């Protein structure tokens, strides 16, 4: 292979072959991954092509998108510019996808593996191969993003409540800017730790739009602490006021749990804290490296990691500890 153009053509050819060979359960995923990888190679290599050739020499193809029968396809692909090969590959892939999606629900399984006939209305014009590529890449990216949404079991059916809804949306930008723990990627430890702690079973019907991809385990040990951003925390006995875009902090110990939900303003003010299991714990914004917790005439200091702090007060828990930040920029 001489350069990326030939490799790109092979990538797209493989995508079409995978589409035709795959079954109804997984062809969209394989197709999306192939096109995403191919589009990435194209985007990375577009910069050196600073002076595109004139369009006057471009191969004129029939409206159906295939070269004349007396000219073998392999010869056309070998002699013409990569943009023609790109258009041919994307045309076939787009037609295969459209035909497969239309007949997927009612076509017998034996017929799906055979070659697909491409109606003229479904074949894009090759004069705009880049537009076709962008359209297919957008479809592929949407499919992959939707499949990436984490959908664990939330709530506890023993209480007879409907499970809370799940949201693929991200927290507001001001929360992302203020809390580095939300900006980092969710790790396998976040998912396994949240499940093991039992915190996800404690999310009840007072919560809607759980942003599962932004669930973070803040600390482990005898007490597990899990941050759960949600689209809305509805009024409840514990919190009579609704909180949009709430930051809910769950503490779990030996099957018992404590939860409180906060606004970003409370996090910045040092009032996003709770007392449970003999500990004071809460959230702090970026730039805070330590906190001083004062209650009942006793002060203790605690470091801040993952925008989270916790400490045990020698005098025992009190109703309203005061939290002071240090190291804030």
VOTI-689417 format. One record per residue (C-alpha): residue number from 1; residue in one letter; chain; x, y, z. Coordinates in Angstrom, 2 decimals, decimal comma. Example, Ala and Ser with C-alpha at 12.3 -4.5 7.8 and 13.67 -1.06 7.14 Angstrom:
% VOTI-689417
   n res chain      xx      yy      zz
   1   a     A   12,30   -4,50    7,80
   2   s     A   13,67   -1,06    7,14
% end
This chain:
% VOTI-689417
   n res chain      xx      yy      zz
   1   x     A    0,00    0,00    0,00
   2   x     A    1,48    3,31   -1,02
   3   x     A   -0,31    5,71    1,32
   4   x     A   -3,37    6,26    3,47
   5   x     A   -5,65    6,49    0,45
   6   x     A   -5,25    2,84   -0,42
   7   x     A   -5,53    1,80    3,22
   8   x     A   -8,67    3,92    3,52
   9   x     A  -10,18    2,22    0,50
  10   x     A   -9,51   -1,18    2,05
  11   x     A  -11,06   -0,03    5,33
  12   x     A  -14,26    0,97    3,58
  13   x     A  -14,30   -2,19    1,51
  14   x     A  -14,02   -4,20    4,72
  15   x     A  -16,87   -2,16    6,19
  16   x     A  -19,15   -3,09    3,30
  17   x     A  -18,17   -6,76    3,53
  18   x     A  -18,80   -6,77    7,26
  19   x     A  -22,19   -5,16    6,73
  20   x     A  -23,25   -7,84    4,27
  21   x     A  -21,89  -10,72    6,38
  22   x     A  -23,06   -9,58    9,82
  23   x     A  -26,34  -10,61   11,34
  24   x     A  -29,19   -8,40   12,54
  25   x     A  -27,85   -8,18   16,09
  26   x     A  -24,50   -6,57   15,48
  27   x     A  -24,03   -5,23   11,94
  28   x     A  -24,70   -1,61   12,96
  29   x     A  -21,98   -1,73   15,60
  30   x     A  -19,38   -3,29   13,28
  31   x     A  -20,32   -0,93   10,48
  32   x     A  -20,10    2,10   12,76
  33   x     A  -16,70    1,11   14,13
  34   x     A  -15,29    0,49   10,65
  35   x     A  -16,48    3,83    9,30
  36   x     A  -15,37    5,70   12,42
  37   x     A  -11,86    4,25   12,09
  38   x     A  -11,73    5,01    8,37
  39   x     A  -12,98    8,57    8,86
  40   x     A  -10,33    9,10   11,52
  41   x     A   -7,58    8,10    9,11
  42   x     A   -8,98   10,44    6,47
  43   x     A   -9,19   13,37    8,90
  44   x     A   -5,62   12,80   10,11
  45   x     A   -4,26   12,76    6,57
  46   x     A   -6,26   15,57    4,98
  47   x     A   -3,81   18,26    6,04
  48   x     A   -0,99   17,22    3,60
  49   x     A   -3,43   17,45    0,66
  50   x     A   -3,15   21,20    0,49
  51   x     A   -3,61   21,56   -3,28
  52   x     A   -6,42   19,32   -4,56
  53   x     A   -6,31   18,53   -8,23
  54   x     A   -8,67   20,15  -10,67
  55   x     A  -12,11   18,70  -10,85
  56   x     A  -12,08   18,69  -14,64
  57   x     A  -10,27   15,37  -14,84
  58   x     A  -12,57   13,66  -12,34
  59   x     A  -14,13   10,44  -13,51
  60   x     A  -17,71   10,93  -14,70
  61   x     A  -19,81    8,08  -13,37
  62   x     A  -23,43    7,19  -14,18
  63   x     A  -26,09    8,29  -11,73
  64   x     A  -26,35    4,78  -10,31
  65   x     A  -22,83    5,15   -9,01
  66   x     A  -21,02    2,36  -10,88
  67   x     A  -18,49    2,57  -13,77
  68   x     A  -19,44    1,29  -17,24
  69   x     A  -19,47   -2,49  -17,44
  70   x     A  -16,70   -2,62  -20,06
  71   x     A  -14,28   -0,95  -17,60
  72   x     A  -13,37   -3,31  -14,74
  73   x     A  -13,84   -1,81  -11,30
  74   x     A  -10,35   -2,86  -10,18
  75   x     A   -8,79   -0,93  -13,09
  76   x     A  -10,80    2,18  -12,28
  77   x     A   -9,80    2,05   -8,62
  78   x     A   -6,15    1,52   -9,51
  79   x     A   -5,91    4,40  -11,98
  80   x     A   -8,13    7,09  -10,49
  81   x     A   -7,74    9,39   -7,52
  82   x     A   -8,63    8,23   -4,02
  83   x     A  -11,68   10,48   -3,99
  84   x     A  -13,31    8,33   -6,66
  85   x     A  -12,50    5,16   -4,70
  86   x     A  -13,81    6,88   -1,59
  87   x     A  -17,07    7,76   -3,31
  88   x     A  -17,54    4,25   -4,69
  89   x     A  -16,94    2,62   -1,32
  90   x     A  -19,24    4,99    0,52
  91   x     A  -21,92    4,65   -2,14
  92   x     A  -21,96    0,88   -1,77
  93   x     A  -21,86    1,12    2,03
  94   x     A  -24,71    3,67    2,09
  95   x     A  -26,85    1,60   -0,21
  96   x     A  -26,17   -1,59    1,74
  97   x     A  -27,06    0,13    4,99
  98   x     A  -30,27    1,63    3,66
  99   x     A  -31,41   -1,65    2,12
 100   x     A  -30,43   -3,67    5,19
 101   x     A  -32,21   -1,33    7,61
 102   x     A  -35,38   -1,34    5,50
 103   x     A  -35,57   -5,12    5,23
 104   x     A  -34,05   -6,12    8,55
 105   x     A  -37,32   -6,50   10,44
 106   x     A  -39,19   -8,69    7,96
 107   x     A  -36,57  -10,32    5,71
 108   x     A  -35,83  -14,03    6,35
 109   x     A  -32,40  -14,65    7,83
 110   x     A  -31,34  -16,70    4,81
 111   x     A  -31,96  -13,78    2,47
 112   x     A  -30,05  -11,19    4,48
 113   x     A  -26,66  -12,67    3,65
 114   x     A  -27,14  -12,37   -0,11
 115   x     A  -26,15   -9,42   -2,22
 116   x     A  -28,34   -6,36   -1,83
 117   x     A  -29,93   -4,59   -4,76
 118   x     A  -29,55   -0,86   -4,58
 119   x     A  -32,52    1,21   -5,74
 120   x     A  -31,46    4,32   -7,58
 121   x     A  -33,13    6,56   -5,01
 122   x     A  -30,97    5,13   -2,24
 123   x     A  -27,59    5,66   -3,92
 124   x     A  -25,95    9,04   -3,20
 125   x     A  -24,37   10,92   -6,09
 126   x     A  -20,61   10,48   -6,21
 127   x     A  -20,05   14,14   -6,92
 128   x     A  -20,23   14,74   -3,16
 129   x     A  -18,37   11,81   -1,59
 130   x     A  -17,22   13,84    1,38
 131   x     A  -20,83   14,74    2,30
 132   x     A  -21,75   11,06    2,11
 133   x     A  -18,82   10,23    4,36
 134   x     A  -19,81   12,82    6,92
 135   x     A  -23,40   11,55    6,95
 136   x     A  -22,34    7,96    7,49
 137   x     A  -19,80    8,94   10,11
 138   x     A  -22,48   10,90   11,98
 139   x     A  -24,72    7,84   11,95
 140   x     A  -21,90    5,61   13,13
 141   x     A  -20,91    8,01   15,91
 142   x     A  -24,49    8,23   17,15
 143   x     A  -24,87    4,47   17,22
 144   x     A  -21,62    3,92   19,08
 145   x     A  -22,39    6,73   21,58
 146   x     A  -25,83    5,29   22,29
 147   x     A  -24,38    1,83   22,88
 148   x     A  -21,77    3,29   25,23
 149   x     A  -24,40    4,55   27,71
 150   x     A  -24,05    2,62   30,95
 151   x     A  -27,43    1,24   32,02
 152   x     A  -27,03   -0,51   35,38
 153   x     A  -30,01   -1,60   37,45
 154   x     A  -31,10    1,35   39,57
 155   x     A  -33,42    1,35   42,56
 156   x     A  -34,79   -1,58   44,53
 157   x     A  -37,89   -3,34   43,26
 158   x     A  -38,67   -4,56   46,79
 159   x     A  -39,98   -1,10   47,61
 160   x     A  -42,54   -1,24   44,82
 161   x     A  -41,23    1,91   43,10
 162   x     A  -40,60    2,40   39,43
 163   x     A  -36,84    2,63   38,77
 164   x     A  -35,43    6,11   38,16
 165   x     A  -34,83    7,13   34,58
 166   x     A  -31,37    7,19   32,99
 167   x     A  -29,98   10,15   31,04
 168   x     A  -27,21   10,21   28,44
 169   x     A  -26,74   13,96   28,94
 170   x     A  -23,66   15,45   30,55
 171   x     A  -23,75   17,64   33,65
 172   x     A  -23,90   21,40   32,98
 173   x     A  -20,66   23,00   31,85
 174   x     A  -20,24   24,96   35,10
 175   x     A  -20,25   21,68   37,06
 176   x     A  -17,73   20,14   34,69
 177   x     A  -15,53   23,22   34,98
 178   x     A  -15,66   23,23   38,79
 179   x     A  -15,27   19,50   39,49
 180   x     A  -12,34   17,65   37,98
 181   x     A  -13,75   14,33   39,15
 182   x     A  -16,50   14,74   36,55
 183   x     A  -14,09   15,68   33,76
 184   x     A  -12,04   12,51   34,01
 185   x     A  -13,15    9,37   32,21
 186   x     A  -15,33    6,92   34,04
 187   x     A  -13,20    3,93   34,98
 188   x     A  -14,16    0,26   35,40
 189   x     A  -13,50    0,79   39,12
 190   x     A  -16,20    3,48   39,19
 191   x     A  -18,76    1,06   37,80
 192   x     A  -17,76   -1,98   39,81
 193   x     A  -17,35    0,05   42,99
 194   x     A  -20,72    1,74   42,65
 195   x     A  -22,40   -1,61   42,10
 196   x     A  -20,54   -3,34   44,93
 197   x     A  -21,32   -0,58   47,42
 198   x     A  -25,06   -0,90   46,87
 199   x     A  -25,40    2,84   46,27
 200   x     A  -27,22    2,33   42,96
 201   x     A  -29,95    0,33   44,68
 202   x     A  -30,53    3,30   46,98
 203   x     A  -31,38    5,66   44,10
 204   x     A  -35,15    5,96   44,39
 205   x     A  -38,06    7,50   42,52
 206   x     A  -37,24   10,97   43,90
 207   x     A  -34,50   11,08   41,28
 208   x     A  -34,91   11,39   37,52
 209   x     A  -32,36   11,51   34,73
 210   x     A  -29,50    9,66   36,41
 211   x     A  -26,35   10,52   34,46
 212   x     A  -24,89    7,05   34,74
 213   x     A  -21,78    7,78   32,66
 214   x     A  -20,77   10,38   35,27
 215   x     A  -21,19    8,21   38,37
 216   x     A  -17,91    8,30   40,31
 217   x     A  -16,65    6,35   43,31
 218   x     A  -15,02    8,95   45,55
 219   x     A  -13,65    6,72   48,29
 220   x     A  -13,91    3,12   49,46
 221   x     A  -13,28    1,13   52,59
 222   x     A  -15,73    0,35   55,35
 223   x     A  -17,85    3,23   54,07
 224   x     A  -18,31    3,69   50,34
 225   x     A  -18,89    7,16   48,93
 226   x     A  -20,41    7,52   45,47
 227   x     A  -21,19   10,72   43,53
 228   x     A  -24,31   10,48   41,33
 229   x     A  -25,12   13,51   39,12
 230   x     A  -28,80   13,64   38,14
 231   x     A  -30,96   15,84   35,93
 232   x     A  -33,40   16,50   38,78
 233   x     A  -33,89   15,66   42,41
 234   x     A  -37,59   16,00   43,07
 235   x     A  -39,02   17,20   46,39
 236   x     A  -39,09   14,59   49,17
 237   x     A  -39,46   14,46   52,95
 238   x     A  -35,71   14,84   53,35
 239   x     A  -35,46   17,65   50,79
 240   x     A  -38,72   19,58   50,22
 241   x     A  -37,23   21,68   47,39
 242   x     A  -36,55   20,35   43,92
 243   x     A  -32,91   20,55   42,78
 244   x     A  -32,25   20,67   39,04
 245   x     A  -28,90   19,24   37,94
 246   x     A  -28,29   17,92   41,43
 247   x     A  -25,04   16,42   42,69
 248   x     A  -26,09   13,54   44,94
 249   x     A  -23,59   12,06   47,39
 250   x     A  -24,29    8,55   48,66
 251   x     A  -22,61    7,02   51,71
 252   x     A  -23,07    3,28   52,20
 253   x     A  -21,98    1,14   55,12
 254   x     A  -23,05   -2,45   55,84
 255   x     A  -26,23   -2,13   53,81
 256   x     A  -27,27    1,19   55,37
 257   x     A  -27,02    4,37   53,35
 258   x     A  -27,22    8,13   53,70
 259   x     A  -27,80   10,49   50,80
 260   x     A  -27,98   14,20   50,25
 261   x     A  -28,14   16,19   47,02
 262   x     A  -26,53   19,57   46,44
 263   x     A  -26,29   22,43   44,01
 264   x     A  -22,97   23,62   42,65
 265   x     A  -23,41   26,82   44,68
 266   x     A  -23,48   24,73   47,87
 267   x     A  -20,32   22,93   46,83
 268   x     A  -18,54   26,23   46,30
 269   x     A  -19,83   27,60   49,63
 270   x     A  -18,63   24,62   51,66
 271   x     A  -22,16   23,60   52,64
 272   x     A  -22,29   20,44   50,53
 273   x     A  -21,58   18,20   53,53
 274   x     A  -23,36   15,54   55,49
 275   x     A  -22,94   13,54   58,71
 276   x     A  -23,42    9,78   58,84
 277   x     A  -21,75    6,74   60,38
 278   x     A  -19,76    8,98   62,73
 279   x     A  -18,14   10,87   59,83
 280   x     A  -18,39   14,29   58,27
 281   x     A  -18,01   14,18   54,49
 282   x     A  -18,74   16,37   51,52
 283   x     A  -17,71   17,95   48,22
 284   x     A  -15,24   20,72   47,40
 285   x     A  -14,50   22,50   44,10
 286   x     A  -11,25   22,36   42,14
 287   x     A   -8,34   24,18   43,72
 288   x     A   -9,19   23,16   47,30
 289   x     A   -6,51   20,88   48,71
 290   x     A   -7,72   20,59   52,33
 291   x     A  -10,61   21,47   54,60
 292   x     A  -10,94   22,36   58,26
 293   x     A  -14,07   21,02   59,92
 294   x     A  -15,21   22,69   63,14
 295   x     A  -17,98   21,35   65,35
 296   x     A  -18,63   21,49   69,09
 297   x     A  -15,45   23,42   69,77
 298   x     A  -13,30   20,78   68,03
 299   x     A  -11,46   21,26   64,75
 300   x     A  -10,04   18,60   62,47
 301   x     A   -8,37   18,87   59,08
 302   x     A   -8,81   16,55   56,14
 303   x     A   -7,31   16,41   52,64
 304   x     A   -9,43   16,83   49,53
 305   x     A   -9,12   14,18   46,83
 306   x     A  -11,45   13,69   43,87
 307   x     A  -13,28   16,84   45,05
 308   x     A  -14,21   14,87   48,19
 309   x     A  -13,31   15,03   51,89
 310   x     A  -14,25   13,01   54,96
 311   x     A  -13,16   13,06   58,60
 312   x     A  -14,13   11,69   62,00
 313   x     A  -14,81   14,26   64,72
 314   x     A  -13,42   13,28   68,15
 315   x     A  -16,37   14,99   69,84
 316   x     A  -18,87   12,97   67,80
 317   x     A  -21,12   14,17   65,00
 318   x     A  -23,05   17,39   65,37
 319   x     A  -25,92   18,89   63,40
 320   x     A  -24,10   21,70   61,57
 321   x     A  -20,34   21,46   61,23
 322   x     A  -18,53   24,37   59,62
 323   x     A  -16,27   23,59   56,67
 324   x     A  -13,45   25,97   55,70
 325   x     A  -11,46   25,52   52,52
 326   x     A   -7,72   25,97   52,23
 327   x     A   -5,47   25,93   49,21
 328   x     A   -8,22   27,41   47,03
 329   x     A   -6,94   29,26   44,00
% end
